């Protein structure tokens, strides 16, 4: 918006404005002018770059059952945890 205001206020050419504001290509300013004429100030608002950050907690949380672990299930869970650790160490 500052660039477009300076062009109108000081009657700058696209090349002079690009030099003044250190913009490498005058085509960028020309596009800004066209977008501003067509769509208004909303187009010139800064946009966030990249992919929006989302946190998916469903993958990270382990479900805990309401019932306690029985004596028969306890060794099976321990064996499963040890197998997972073993597979992880094999990868390294």
Residue, then its C-alpha position, 0 to 999 in steps of 0.5 A: x500500500x505504501x508503494x501505491x500511495x507513493x506512486x500516486x502522491x509523488x507521481x513516480x514511475x514504476x521503475x522509480x518506485x521499484x528503485x525507491x522501495x528496493x523491489x526487484x521487478x516492476x511487474x510486481x508493482x504493476x500487478x499490485x496496481x491491477x489487483x488494488x483496482x479490481x479487488x481493493x485493499x483486501x488483496x494487498x493484506x499480507x498472507x501467511x506462507x506455507x501449510x497451516x499448522x495443525x496438531x493431530x492429538x489422536x495419533x499421539x495419545x494412547x487410549x487408556x481403558x477404564x478397567x485395570x490390567x489383569x495379571x494375565x494381561x500384564x506380561x503380554x503388555x510388557x512383551x509388546x512394549x519390549x518388542x516395540x523397543x527392540x524393533x526401534x533399536x534394530x532401525x538404528 
